[in-house]
Amino acid sequence: MTHLVLVYGSLRQGHWNNYLLEDSEFLGTHNLRVPFFMVDLGSFPALIKDKYTSKIMMELYAVDDVIMDRLDQLEGYPHFYGRTQLETEMGPAWVYFLNEEPREWHEQHDRKLPVVESGNWTTYAQGVGV
């Protein structure tokens, strides 16, 4: 089965986890307005659900079941990241977002999660040296 997946951080082209998608079909880069905002977790970002929308720069891929399982493992799905589908011009696509429990852990340990205002992890990471 083929799945559409939107990626926005370390899975994007030029980042260290993109090798997981090297056998998948790249369908383009999209700057989507979505009900999330992006935060910096250190060496990778996360999306957090929000009642407002933000523009997030994402890449769209078509992946098979094997790659989808590998992405779920990388993202710690369903415990660390959850996933939901967003509508794209090519149909519904999965996107990973930070679950409440990891977010609460950061807040309990007084770790401020910097917001990536631009919604573009690539340019943000270059600026902070990730």
N, CA, C and O atoms as a printed pandas DataFrame, in Angstrom:
     atom_number atom_name residue_name chain_id  residue_number  x_coord  y_coord  z_coord
0              1         N          MET        A               1    0.843   -1.182    0.000
1              2        CA          MET        A               1    0.000    0.000    0.000
2              3         C          MET        A               1    0.892    1.251    0.000
3              4         O          MET        A               1    1.969    1.254    0.596
4              5         N          THR        A               2    0.436    2.294   -0.665
5              6        CA          THR        A               2    1.184    3.550   -0.698
6              7         C          THR        A               2    0.558    4.545    0.273
7              8         O          THR        A               2   -0.663    4.690    0.340
8              9         N          HIS        A               3    1.419    5.225    1.020
9             10        CA          HIS        A               3    0.997    6.249    1.970
10            11         C          HIS        A               3    1.647    7.563    1.574
11            12         O          HIS        A               3    2.795    7.576    1.132
12            13         N          LEU        A               4    0.936    8.655    1.726
13            14        CA          LEU        A               4    1.534    9.981    1.568
14            15         C          LEU        A               4    1.964   10.456    2.947
15            16         O          LEU        A               4    1.222   10.316    3.920
16            17         N          VAL        A               5    3.176   11.022    3.027
17            18        CA          VAL        A               5    3.717   11.490    4.301
18            19         C          VAL        A               5    4.326   12.870    4.095
19            20         O          VAL        A               5    5.069   13.098    3.141
20            21         N          LEU        A               6    4.004   13.782    4.997
21            22        CA          LEU        A               6    4.612   15.110    5.030
22            23         C          LEU        A               6    5.696   15.112    6.096
23            24         O          LEU        A               6    5.456   14.694    7.229
24            25         N          VAL        A               7    6.894   15.582    5.740
25            26        CA          VAL        A               7    7.995   15.658    6.705
26            27         C          VAL        A               7    8.474   17.095    6.787
27            28         O          VAL        A               7    8.399   17.833    5.805
28            29         N          TYR        A               8    8.971   17.499    7.961
29            30        CA          TYR        A               8    9.315   18.905    8.164
30            31         C          TYR        A               8   10.628   19.121    8.900
31            32         O          TYR        A               8   11.036   20.268    9.078
32            33         N          GLY        A               9   11.303   18.066    9.333
33            34        CA          GLY        A               9   12.524   18.231   10.124
34            35         C          GLY        A               9   13.664   17.394    9.593
35            36         O          GLY        A               9   14.107   17.576    8.460
36            37         N          SER        A              10   14.144   16.464   10.426
37            38        CA          SER        A              10   15.336   15.680   10.091
38            39         C          SER        A              10   15.116   14.704    8.937
39            40         O          SER        A              10   16.074   14.101    8.453
40            41         N          LEU        A              11   13.885   14.540    8.494
41            42        CA          LEU        A              11   13.604   13.683    7.337
42            43         C          LEU        A              11   13.635   14.454    6.019
43            44         O          LEU        A              11   13.592   13.849    4.947
44            45         N          ARG        A              12   13.709   15.783    6.090
45            46        CA          ARG        A              12   13.764   16.582    4.862
46            47         C          ARG        A              12   15.098   16.405    4.146
47            48         O          ARG        A              12   16.096   16.007    4.747
48            49         N          GLN        A              13   15.094   16.704    2.862
49            50        CA          GLN        A              13   16.313   16.623    2.060
50            51         C          GLN        A              13   17.405   17.475    2.694
51            52         O          GLN        A              13   17.159   18.598    3.133
52            53         N          GLY        A              14   18.621   16.921    2.734
53            54        CA          GLY        A              14   19.755   17.627    3.310
54            55         C          GLY        A              14   19.929   17.390    4.799
55            56         O          GLY        A              14   20.900   17.871    5.383
56            57         N          HIS        A              15   19.015   16.661    5.431
57            58        CA          HIS        A              15   19.100   16.355    6.859
58            59         C          HIS        A              15   19.407   14.871    7.056
59            60         O          HIS        A              15   19.186   14.054    6.162
60            61         N          TRP        A              16   19.920   14.539    8.239
61            62        CA          TRP        A              16   20.503   13.222    8.502
62            63         C          TRP        A              16   19.548   12.046    8.397
63            64         O          TRP        A              16   20.012   10.939    8.124
64            65         N          ASN        A              17   18.270   12.205    8.591
65            66        CA          ASN        A              17   17.353   11.067    8.511
66            67         C          ASN        A              17   16.699   10.906    7.141
67            68         O          ASN        A              17   15.894    9.996    6.944
68            69         N          ASN        A              18   17.034   11.773    6.200
69            70        CA          ASN        A              18   16.427   11.687    4.872
70            71         C          ASN        A              18   16.764   10.371    4.165
71            72         O          ASN        A              18   16.048    9.955    3.254
72            73         N          TYR        A              19   17.862    9.711    4.585
73            74        CA          TYR        A              19   18.231    8.433    3.960
74            75         C          TYR        A              19   17.094    7.415    4.053
75            76         O          TYR        A              19   17.006    6.520    3.212
76            77         N          LEU        A              20   16.224    7.534    5.054
77            78        CA          LEU        A              20   15.098    6.616    5.197
78            79         C          LEU        A              20   14.104    6.751    4.037
79            80         O          LEU        A              20   13.319    5.840    3.774
80            81         N          LEU        A              21   14.145    7.886    3.355
81            82        CA          LEU        A              21   13.205    8.147    2.272
82            83         C          LEU        A              21   13.841    8.039    0.889
83            84         O          LEU        A              21   13.196    8.342   -0.115
84            85         N          GLU        A              22   15.107    7.607    0.830
85            86        CA          GLU        A              22   15.818    7.616   -0.451
86            87         C          GLU        A              22   15.182    6.711   -1.505
87            88         O          GLU        A              22   15.348    6.965   -2.698
88            89         N          ASP        A              23   14.466    5.671   -1.107
89            90        CA          ASP        A              23   13.793    4.795   -2.073
90            91         C          ASP        A              23   12.319    5.151   -2.253
91            92         O          ASP        A              23   11.571    4.412   -2.894
92            93         N          SER        A              24   11.906    6.280   -1.689
93            94        CA          SER        A              24   10.514    6.722   -1.793
94            95         C          SER        A              24   10.411    7.832   -2.837
95            96         O          SER        A              24   11.409    8.454   -3.201
96            97         N          GLU        A              25    9.212    8.066   -3.303
97            98        CA          GLU        A              25    9.001    9.094   -4.322
98            99         C          GLU        A              25    8.803   10.460   -3.674
99           100         O          GLU        A              25    7.877   10.665   -2.890
100          101         N          PHE        A              26    9.692   11.390   -4.019
101          102        CA          PHE        A              26    9.582   12.772   -3.559
102          103         C          PHE        A              26    8.551   13.470   -4.437
103          104         O          PHE        A              26    8.678   13.473   -5.662
104          105         N          LEU        A              27    7.528   14.062   -3.819
105          106        CA          LEU        A              27    6.427   14.677   -4.561
106          107         C          LEU        A              27    6.428   16.200   -4.487
107          108         O          LEU        A              27    5.537   16.846   -5.040
108          109         N          GLY        A              28    7.417   16.781   -3.812
109          110        CA          GLY        A              28    7.522   18.238   -3.804
110          111         C          GLY        A              28    7.563   18.845   -2.419
111          112         O          GLY        A              28    7.310   18.191   -1.407
112          113         N          THR        A              29    7.894   20.128   -2.421
113          114        CA          THR        A              29    7.955   20.927   -1.192
114          115         C          THR        A              29    6.725   21.817   -1.142
115          116         O          THR        A              29    6.323   22.409   -2.144
116          117         N          HIS        A              30    6.137   21.897    0.042
117          118        CA          HIS        A              30    4.905   22.662    0.216
118          119         C          HIS        A              30    5.004   23.522    1.472
119          120         O          HIS        A              30    5.476   23.063    2.512
120          121         N          ASN        A              31    4.560   24.760    1.368
121          122        CA          ASN        A              31    4.466   25.648    2.518
122          123         C          ASN        A              31    2.990   25.674    2.899
123          124         O          ASN        A              31    2.220   26.474    2.368
124          125         N          LEU        A              32    2.596   24.789    3.827
125          126        CA          LEU        A              32    1.190   24.573    4.145
126          127         C          LEU        A              32    0.759   25.318    5.401
127          128         O          LEU        A              32    1.510   25.408    6.372
128          129         N          ARG        A              33   -0.442   25.843    5.372
129          130        CA          ARG        A              33   -1.051   26.452    6.562
130          131         C          ARG        A              33   -1.792   25.333    7.283
131          132         O          ARG        A              33   -2.763   24.782    6.765
132          133         N          VAL        A              34   -1.316   25.001    8.503
133          134        CA          VAL        A              34   -1.833   23.852    9.247
134          135         C          VAL        A              34   -2.128   24.238   10.696
135          136         O          VAL        A              34   -1.607   25.240   11.186
136          137         N          PRO        A              35   -2.965   23.447   11.392
137          138        CA          PRO        A              35   -3.325   23.760   12.789
138          139         C          PRO        A              35   -2.254   23.295   13.785
139          140         O          PRO        A              35   -2.551   22.570   14.735
140          141         N          PHE        A              36   -1.016   23.719   13.556
141          142        CA          PHE        A              36    0.131   23.364   14.378
142          143         C          PHE        A              36    1.086   24.548   14.422
143          144         O          PHE        A              36    0.994   25.459   13.598
144          145         N          PHE        A              37    2.000   24.533   15.383
145          146        CA          PHE        A              37    3.169   25.402   15.320
146          147         C          PHE        A              37    4.382   24.527   15.584
147          148         O          PHE        A              37    4.271   23.458   16.184
148          149         N          MET        A              38    5.556   24.995   15.127
149          150        CA          MET        A              38    6.777   24.205   15.215
150          151         C          MET        A              38    7.621   24.677   16.383
151          152         O          MET        A              38    7.764   25.876   16.623
152          153         N          VAL        A              39    8.185   23.702   17.116
153          154        CA          VAL        A              39    9.109   24.000   18.211
154          155         C          VAL        A              39   10.423   23.268   17.988
155          156         O          VAL        A              39   10.491   22.278   17.260
156          157         N          ASP        A              40   11.462   23.780   18.633
157          158        CA          ASP        A              40   12.813   23.229   18.565
158          159         C          ASP        A              40   13.016   22.337   19.789
159          160         O          ASP        A              40   12.951   22.807   20.925
160          161         N          LEU        A              41   13.266   21.035   19.547
161          162        CA          LEU        A              41   13.538   20.101   20.644
162          163         C          LEU        A              41   15.030   19.840   20.815
163          164         O          LEU        A              41   15.421   18.926   21.541
164          165         N          GLY        A              42   15.853   20.626   20.158
165          166        CA          GLY        A              42   17.302   20.446   20.251
166          167         C          GLY        A              42   17.871   20.178   18.879
167          168         O          GLY        A              42   18.199   21.110   18.145
168          169         N          SER        A              43   17.989   18.905   18.525
169          170        CA          SER        A              43   18.537   18.579   17.210
170          171         C          SER        A              43   17.442   18.218   16.197
171          172         O          SER        A              43   17.734   17.798   15.078
172          173         N          PHE        A              44   16.199   18.384   16.600
173          174        CA          PHE        A              44   15.082   18.130   15.682
174          175         C          PHE        A              44   13.868   18.916   16.158
175          176         O          PHE        A              44   13.786   19.300   17.324
176          177         N          PRO        A              45   12.924   19.153   15.246
177          178        CA          PRO        A              45   11.726   19.910   15.609
178          179         C          PRO        A              45   10.543   19.001   15.931
179          180         O          PRO        A              45   10.613   17.779   15.794
180          181         N          ALA        A              46    9.474   19.628   16.356
181          182        CA          ALA        A              46    8.199   18.937   16.544
182          183         C          ALA        A              46    7.081   19.910   16.220
183          184         O          ALA        A              46    7.239   21.125   16.345
184          185         N          LEU        A              47    5.968   19.371   15.811
185          186        CA          LEU        A              47    4.761   20.171   15.633
186          187         C          LEU        A              47    3.882   19.961   16.850
187          188         O          LEU        A              47    3.764   18.849   17.365
188          189         N          ILE        A              48    3.270   21.039   17.301
189          190        CA          ILE        A              48    2.333   20.988   18.425
190          191         C          ILE        A              48    0.986   21.490   17.925
191          192         O          ILE        A              48    0.894   22.542   17.291
192          193         N          LYS        A              49   -0.054   20.722   18.221
193          194        CA          LYS        A              49   -1.403   21.113   17.799
194          195         C          LYS        A              49   -1.762   22.465   18.405
195          196         O          LYS        A              49   -1.396   22.779   19.538
196          197         N          ASP        A              50   -2.488   23.250   17.620
197          198        CA          ASP        A              50   -2.865   24.590   18.050
198          199         C          ASP        A              50   -4.240   24.920   17.475
199          200         O          ASP        A              50   -4.659   24.338   16.474
200          201         N          LYS        A              51   -4.934   25.852   18.112
201          202        CA          LYS        A              51   -6.229   26.269   17.576
202          203         C          LYS        A              51   -6.053   27.250   16.428
203          204         O          LYS        A              51   -6.998   27.495   15.678
204          205         N          TYR        A              52   -4.865   27.812   16.279
205          206        CA          TYR        A              52   -4.555   28.709   15.170
206          207         C          TYR        A              52   -3.739   27.951   14.134
207          208         O          TYR        A              52   -3.232   26.864   14.412
208          209         N          THR        A              53   -3.614   28.513   12.956
209          210        CA          THR        A              53   -2.810   27.865   11.929
210          211         C          THR        A              53   -1.502   28.615   11.733
211          212         O          THR        A              53   -1.416   29.823   11.955
212          213         N          SER        A              54   -0.493   27.875   11.314
213          214        CA          SER        A              54    0.818   28.428   10.994
214          215         C          SER        A              54    1.259   27.843    9.669
215          216         O          SER        A              54    0.834   26.754    9.282
216          217         N          LYS        A              55    2.117   28.575    8.979
217          218        CA          LYS        A              55    2.705   28.031    7.758
218          219         C          LYS        A              55    3.917   27.198    8.145
219          220         O          LYS        A              55    4.805   27.665    8.859
220          221         N          ILE        A              56    3.943   25.960    7.665
221          222        CA          ILE        A              56    5.042   25.039    7.935
222          223         C          ILE        A              56    5.569   24.537    6.589
223          224         O          ILE        A              56    4.801   24.086    5.739
224          225         N          MET        A              57    6.886   24.621    6.410
225          226        CA          MET        A              57    7.523   24.123    5.194
226          227         C          MET        A              57    7.708   22.614    5.333
227          228         O          MET        A              57    8.383   22.137    6.246
228          229         N          MET        A              58    7.092   21.867    4.403
229          230        CA          MET        A              58    7.140   20.404    4.468
230          231         C          MET        A              58    7.427   19.826    3.089
231          232         O          MET        A              58    7.179   20.452    2.058
232          233         N          GLU        A              59    7.953   18.618    3.110
233          234        CA          GLU        A              59    8.151   17.860    1.883
234          235         C          GLU        A              59    7.180   16.689    1.888
235          236         O          GLU        A              59    6.926   16.071    2.922
236          237         N          LEU        A              60    6.644   16.399    0.705
237          238        CA          LEU        A              60    5.665   15.325    0.562
238          239         C          LEU        A              60    6.318   14.133   -0.137
239          240         O          LEU        A              60    6.986   14.284   -1.159
240          241         N          TYR        A              61    6.111   12.947    0.435
241          242        CA          TYR        A              61    6.650   11.705   -0.114
242          243         C          TYR        A              61    5.551   10.660   -0.219
243          244         O          TYR        A              61    4.603   10.647    0.567
244          245         N          ALA        A              62    5.696    9.786   -1.205
245          246        CA          ALA        A              62    4.870    8.579   -1.302
246          247         C          ALA        A              62    5.746    7.429   -0.804
247          248         O          ALA        A              62    6.817    7.175   -1.353
248          249         N          VAL        A              63    5.286    6.738    0.236
249          250        CA          VAL        A              63    6.076    5.663    0.854
250          251         C          VAL        A              63    5.265    4.372    0.893
251          252         O          VAL        A              63    4.034    4.387    0.875
252          253         N          ASP        A              64    5.991    3.253    0.948
253          254        CA          ASP        A              64    5.314    1.956    1.060
254          255         C          ASP        A              64    5.159    1.589    2.543
255          256         O          ASP        A              64    5.568    2.340    3.428
256          257         N          ASP        A              65    4.563    0.423    2.792
257          258        CA          ASP        A              65    4.302   -0.023    4.165
258          259         C          ASP        A              65    5.597   -0.183    4.973
259          260         O          ASP        A              65    5.631    0.150    6.158
260          261         N          VAL        A              66    6.650   -0.686    4.342
261          262        CA          VAL        A              66    7.926   -0.905    5.039
262          263         C          VAL        A              66    8.500    0.430    5.508
263          264         O          VAL        A              66    8.928    0.555    6.655
264          265         N          ILE        A              67    8.509    1.423    4.624
265          266        CA          ILE        A              67    9.034    2.748    4.991
266          267         C          ILE        A              67    8.142    3.395    6.047
267          268         O          ILE        A              67    8.640    4.037    6.972
268          269         N          MET        A              68    6.841    3.231    5.916
269          270        CA          MET        A              68    5.923    3.803    6.919
270          271         C          MET        A              68    6.225    3.224    8.300
271          272         O          MET        A              68    6.232    3.954    9.291
272          273         N          ASP        A              69    6.473    1.919    8.369
273          274        CA          ASP        A              69    6.820    1.282    9.645
274          275         C          ASP        A              69    8.140    1.849   10.188
275          276         O          ASP        A              69    8.266    2.087   11.389
276          277         N          ARG        A              70    9.113    2.062    9.308
277          278        CA          ARG        A              70   10.401    2.629    9.734
278          279         C          ARG        A              70   10.228    4.055   10.248
279          280         O          ARG        A              70   10.858    4.446   11.231
280          281         N          LEU        A              71    9.379    4.827    9.586
281          282        CA          LEU        A              71    9.115    6.202   10.044
282          283         C          LEU        A              71    8.438    6.175   11.416
283          284         O          LEU        A              71    8.786    6.960   12.298
284          285         N          ASP        A              72    7.475    5.273   11.592
285          286        CA          ASP        A              72    6.810    5.138   12.896
286          287         C          ASP        A              72    7.826    4.818   13.993
287          288         O          ASP        A              72    7.745    5.364   15.094
288          289         N          GLN        A              73    8.781    3.936   13.697
289          290        CA          GLN        A              73    9.815    3.593   14.682
290          291         C          GLN        A              73   10.696    4.801   14.988
291          292         O          GLN        A              73   10.962    5.098   16.152
292          293         N          LEU        A              74   11.144    5.491   13.955
293          294        CA          LEU        A              74   11.989    6.675   14.149
294          295         C          LEU        A              74   11.282    7.711   15.010
295          296         O          LEU        A              74   11.884    8.293   15.912
296          297         N          GLU        A              75   10.022    7.937   14.734
297          298        CA          GLU        A              75    9.260    8.990   15.415
298          299         C          GLU        A              75    8.716    8.553   16.778
299          300         O          GLU        A              75    8.076    9.346   17.470
300          301         N          GLY        A              76    8.963    7.311   17.165
301          302        CA          GLY        A              76    8.456    6.841   18.453
302          303         C          GLY        A              76    6.941    6.802   18.485
303          304         O          GLY        A              76    6.332    7.005   19.536
304          305         N          TYR        A              77    6.331    6.544   17.342
305          306        CA          TYR        A              77    4.882    6.491   17.240
306          307         C          TYR        A              77    4.369    5.200   17.882
307          308         O          TYR        A              77    4.927    4.137   17.607
308          309         N          PRO        A              78    3.361    5.242   18.701
309          310        CA          PRO        A              78    2.461    6.352   19.001
310          311         C          PRO        A              78    2.738    7.064   20.326
311          312         O          PRO        A              78    1.915    7.861   20.776
312          313         N          HIS        A              79    3.881    6.790   20.956
313          314        CA          HIS        A              79    4.129    7.332   22.290
314          315         C          HIS        A              79    4.734    8.730   22.284
315          316         O          HIS        A              79    4.216    9.623   22.953
316          317         N          PHE        A              80    5.816    8.938   21.544
317          318        CA          PHE        A              80    6.464   10.249   21.527
318          319         C          PHE        A              80    5.744   11.179   20.557
319          320         O          PHE        A              80    5.322   12.277   20.920
320          321         N          TYR        A              81    5.616   10.719   19.325
321          322        CA          TYR        A              81    4.854   11.451   18.309
322          323         C          TYR        A              81    3.563   10.708   18.015
323          324         O          TYR        A              81    3.524    9.478   17.993
324          325         N          GLY        A              82    2.508   11.480   17.790
325          326        CA          GLY        A              82    1.282   10.943   17.220
326          327         C          GLY        A              82    1.317   11.281   15.740
327          328         O          GLY        A              82    2.257   11.913   15.259
328          329         N          ARG        A              83    0.309   10.865   15.037
329          330        CA          ARG        A              83    0.221   11.297   13.649
330          331         C          ARG        A              83   -1.233   11.492   13.269
331          332         O          ARG        A              83   -2.132   10.859   13.823
332          333         N          THR        A              84   -1.442   12.377   12.319
333          334        CA          THR        A              84   -2.766   12.677   11.814
334          335         C          THR        A              84   -2.637   12.937   10.327
335          336         O          THR        A              84   -1.536   13.136    9.813
336          337         N          GLN        A              85   -3.759   12.935    9.644
337          338        CA          GLN        A              85   -3.713   13.211    8.218
338          339         C          GLN        A              85   -4.149   14.644    7.937
339          340         O          GLN        A              85   -5.089   15.167    8.535
340          341         N          LEU        A              86   -3.424   15.256    7.000
341          342        CA          LEU        A              86   -3.751   16.589    6.513
342          343         C          LEU        A              86   -4.084   16.480    5.034
343          344         O          LEU        A              86   -3.530   15.641    4.324
344          345         N          GLU        A              87   -4.973   17.315    4.585
345          346        CA          GLU        A              87   -5.350   17.297    3.173
346          347         C          GLU        A              87   -4.306   18.036    2.349
347          348         O          GLU        A              87   -3.924   19.157    2.685
348          349         N          THR        A              88   -3.847   17.410    1.274
349          350        CA          THR        A              88   -2.921   18.034    0.326
350          351         C          THR        A              88   -3.552   17.956   -1.056
351          352         O          THR        A              88   -4.579   17.305   -1.248
352          353         N          GLU        A              89   -2.929   18.622   -2.005
353          354        CA          GLU        A              89   -3.440   18.579   -3.381
354          355         C          GLU        A              89   -3.376   17.174   -3.979
355          356         O          GLU        A              89   -4.040   16.895   -4.977
356          357         N          MET        A              90   -2.584   16.291   -3.376
357          358        CA          MET        A              90   -2.448   14.921   -3.870
358          359         C          MET        A              90   -3.242   13.924   -3.022
359          360         O          MET        A              90   -3.177   12.717   -3.253
360          361         N          GLY        A              91   -3.986   14.433   -2.044
361          362        CA          GLY        A              91   -4.775   13.565   -1.177
362          363         C          GLY        A              91   -4.310   13.661    0.265
363          364         O          GLY        A              91   -3.380   14.410    0.565
364          365         N          PRO        A              92   -4.949   12.909    1.172
365          366        CA          PRO        A              92   -4.583   12.967    2.587
366          367         C          PRO        A              92   -3.167   12.437    2.820
367          368         O          PRO        A              92   -2.780   11.404    2.273
368          369         N          ALA        A              93   -2.402   13.162    3.641
369          370        CA          ALA        A              93   -1.023   12.773    3.942
370          371         C          ALA        A              93   -0.815   12.773    5.448
371          372         O          ALA        A              93   -1.323   13.638    6.162
372          373         N          TRP        A              94   -0.058   11.786    5.916
373          374        CA          TRP        A              94    0.269   11.686    7.338
374          375         C          TRP        A              94    1.293   12.745    7.722
375          376         O          TRP        A              94    2.198   13.055    6.947
376          377         N          VAL        A              95    1.144   13.294    8.917
377          378        CA          VAL        A              95    2.148   14.186    9.493
378          379         C          VAL        A              95    2.268   13.830   10.976
379          380         O          VAL        A              95    1.271   13.543   11.639
380          381         N          TYR        A              96    3.493   13.853   11.479
381          382        CA          TYR        A              96    3.757   13.526   12.883
382          383         C          TYR        A              96    3.724   14.797   13.723
383          384         O          TYR        A              96    4.162   15.858   13.279
384          385         N          PHE        A              97    3.197   14.679   14.945
385          386        CA          PHE        A              97    3.142   15.801   15.885
386          387         C          PHE        A              97    3.502   15.302   17.276
387          388         O          PHE        A              97    3.366   14.115   17.574
388          389         N          LEU        A              98    3.960   16.209   18.120
389          390        CA          LEU        A              98    4.391   15.864   19.476
390          391         C          LEU        A              98    3.184   15.542   20.347
391          392         O          LEU        A              98    2.250   16.337   20.449
392          393         N          ASN        A              99    3.211   14.375   20.970
393          394        CA          ASN        A              99    2.147   13.997   21.907
394          395         C          ASN        A              99    2.239   14.838   23.178
395          396         O          ASN        A              99    3.252   15.487   23.435
396          397         N          GLU        A             100    1.193   14.816   23.947
397          398        CA          GLU        A             100    1.119   15.616   25.175
398          399         C          GLU        A             100    2.158   15.213   26.217
399          400         O          GLU        A             100    2.758   16.080   26.853
400          401         N          GLU        A             101    2.380   13.916   26.403
401          402        CA          GLU        A             101    3.276   13.453   27.467
402          403         C          GLU        A             101    4.702   14.001   27.330
403          404         O          GLU        A             101    5.234   14.519   28.312
404          405         N          PRO        A             102    5.348   13.910   26.155
405          406        CA          PRO        A             102    6.690   14.504   26.031
406          407         C          PRO        A             102    6.685   16.015   26.233
407          408         O          PRO        A             102    7.622   16.576   26.802
408          409         N          ARG        A             103    5.635   16.664   25.768
409          410        CA          ARG        A             103    5.522   18.118   25.946
410          411         C          ARG        A             103    5.425   18.460   27.435
411          412         O          ARG        A             103    6.088   19.384   27.907
412          413         N          GLU        A             104    4.598   17.715   28.169
413          414        CA          GLU        A             104    4.448   17.947   29.607
414          415         C          GLU        A             104    5.771   17.703   30.339
415          416         O          GLU        A             104    6.089   18.423   31.285
416          417         N          TRP        A             105    6.545   16.697   29.912
417          418        CA          TRP        A             105    7.839   16.425   30.536
418          419         C          TRP        A             105    8.752   17.639   30.396
419          420         O          TRP        A             105    9.393   18.045   31.366
420          421         N          HIS        A             106    8.817   18.216   29.213
421          422        CA          HIS        A             106    9.646   19.409   28.998
422          423         C          HIS        A             106    9.197   20.550   29.908
423          424         O          HIS        A             106   10.021   21.229   30.522
424          425         N          GLU        A             107    7.897   20.751   29.988
425          426        CA          GLU        A             107    7.362   21.836   30.815
426          427         C          GLU        A             107    7.634   21.589   32.293
427          428         O          GLU        A             107    7.957   22.532   33.016
428          429         N          GLN        A             108    7.512   20.342   32.767
429          430        CA          GLN        A             108    7.765   20.022   34.173
430          431         C          GLN        A             108    9.231   20.235   34.533
431          432         O          GLN        A             108    9.548   20.573   35.673
432          433         N          HIS        A             109   10.123   20.038   33.568
433          434        CA          HIS        A             109   11.550   20.234   33.802
434          435         C          HIS        A             109   11.999   21.634   33.398
435          436         O          HIS        A             109   13.186   21.889   33.194
436          437         N          ASP        A             110   11.014   22.544   33.287
437          438        CA          ASP        A             110   11.256   23.952   32.993
438          439         C          ASP        A             110   12.123   24.139   31.747
439          440         O          ASP        A             110   12.988   25.014   31.696
440          441         N          ARG        A             111   11.875   23.315   30.769
441          442        CA          ARG        A             111   12.583   23.451   29.495
442          443         C          ARG        A             111   11.666   24.191   28.535
443          444         O          ARG        A             111   10.631   23.678   28.110
444          445         N          LYS        A             112   12.061   25.375   28.216
445          446        CA          LYS        A             112   11.278   26.179   27.277
446          447         C          LYS        A             112   11.490   25.613   25.874
447          448         O          LYS        A             112   12.620   25.329   25.476
448          449         N          LEU        A             113   10.432   25.457   25.151
449          450        CA          LEU        A             113   10.518   24.958   23.788
450          451         C          LEU        A             113   10.485   26.151   22.844
451          452         O          LEU        A             113    9.430   26.748   22.634
452          453         N          PRO        A             114   11.645   26.505   22.269
453          454        CA          PRO        A             114   11.661   27.659   21.366
454          455         C          PRO        A             114   10.766   27.412   20.154
455          456         O          PRO        A             114   10.790   26.334   19.561
456          457         N          VAL        A             115    9.989   28.408   19.802
457          458        CA          VAL        A             115    9.112   28.316   18.639
458          459         C          VAL        A             115    9.917   28.659   17.395
459          460         O          VAL        A             115   10.672   29.631   17.380
460          461         N          VAL        A             116    9.750   27.860   16.360
461          462        CA          VAL        A             116   10.379   28.116   15.066
462          463         C          VAL        A             116    9.384   28.967   14.278
463          464         O          VAL        A             116    8.536   28.449   13.552
464          465         N          GLU        A             117    9.509   30.273   14.439
465          466        CA          GLU        A             117    8.536   31.216   13.875
466          467         C          GLU        A             117    8.396   31.084   12.368
467          468         O          GLU        A             117    7.294   31.219   11.836
468          469         N          SER        A             118    9.493   30.821   11.673
469          470        CA          SER        A             118    9.453   30.740   10.209
470          471         C          SER        A             118    8.719   29.502    9.717
471          472         O          SER        A             118    8.248   29.475    8.580
472          473         N          GLY        A             119    8.614   28.467   10.567
473          474        CA          GLY        A             119    8.016   27.213   10.137
474          475         C          GLY        A             119    8.904   26.424    9.188
475          476         O          GLY        A             119    8.464   25.440    8.593
476          477         N          ASN        A             120   10.158   26.854    9.047
477          478        CA          ASN        A             120   11.088   26.186    8.140
478          479         C          ASN        A             120   12.286   25.697    8.945
479          480         O          ASN        A             120   13.158   26.487    9.306
480          481         N          TRP        A             121   12.331   24.386    9.232
481          482        CA          TRP        A             121   13.393   23.820   10.054
482          483         C          TRP        A             121   14.760   23.989    9.406
483          484         O          TRP        A             121   15.747   24.215   10.107
484          485         N          THR        A             122   14.839   23.884    8.090
485          486        CA          THR        A             122   16.127   23.958    7.404
486          487         C          THR        A             122   16.794   25.305    7.650
487          488         O          THR        A             122   17.958   25.343    8.048
488          489         N          THR        A             123   16.097   26.397    7.427
489          490        CA          THR        A             123   16.716   27.719    7.623
490          491         C          THR        A             123   16.935   27.991    9.110
491          492         O          THR        A             123   17.945   28.587    9.485
492          493         N          TYR        A             124   16.013   27.567    9.951
493          494        CA          TYR        A             124   16.173   27.753   11.397
494          495         C          TYR        A             124   17.395   26.996   11.905
495          496         O          TYR        A             124   18.212   27.559   12.634
496          497         N          ALA        A             125   17.530   25.722   11.527
497          498        CA          ALA        A             125   18.638   24.887   12.009
498          499         C          ALA        A             125   19.987   25.449   11.554
499          500         O          ALA        A             125   20.966   25.377   12.297
500          501         N          GLN        A             126   20.049   25.999   10.358
501          502        CA          GLN        A             126   21.287   26.606    9.891
502          503         C          GLN        A             126   21.660   27.807   10.744
503          504         O          GLN        A             126   22.841   28.054   10.992
504          505         N          GLY        A             127   20.661   28.554   11.192
505          506        CA          GLY        A             127   20.893   29.748   12.007
506          507         C          GLY        A             127   21.339   29.448   13.421
507          508         O          GLY        A             127   22.077   30.231   14.019
508          509         N          VAL        A             128   20.895   28.306   13.970
509          510        CA          VAL        A             128   21.265   27.960   15.348
510          511         C          VAL        A             128   22.351   26.891   15.404
511          512         O          VAL        A             128   22.774   26.483   16.486
512          513         N          GLY        A             129   22.793   26.447   14.250
513          514        CA          GLY        A             129   23.906   25.491   14.204
514          515         C          GLY        A             129   23.551   24.065   14.542
515          516         O          GLY        A             129   24.359   23.347   15.131
516          517         N          VAL        A             130   22.364   23.644   14.182
517          518        CA          VAL        A             130   21.959   22.245   14.417
518          519         C          VAL        A             130   22.514   21.387   13.314
519          520         O          VAL        A             130   22.300   20.175   13.307
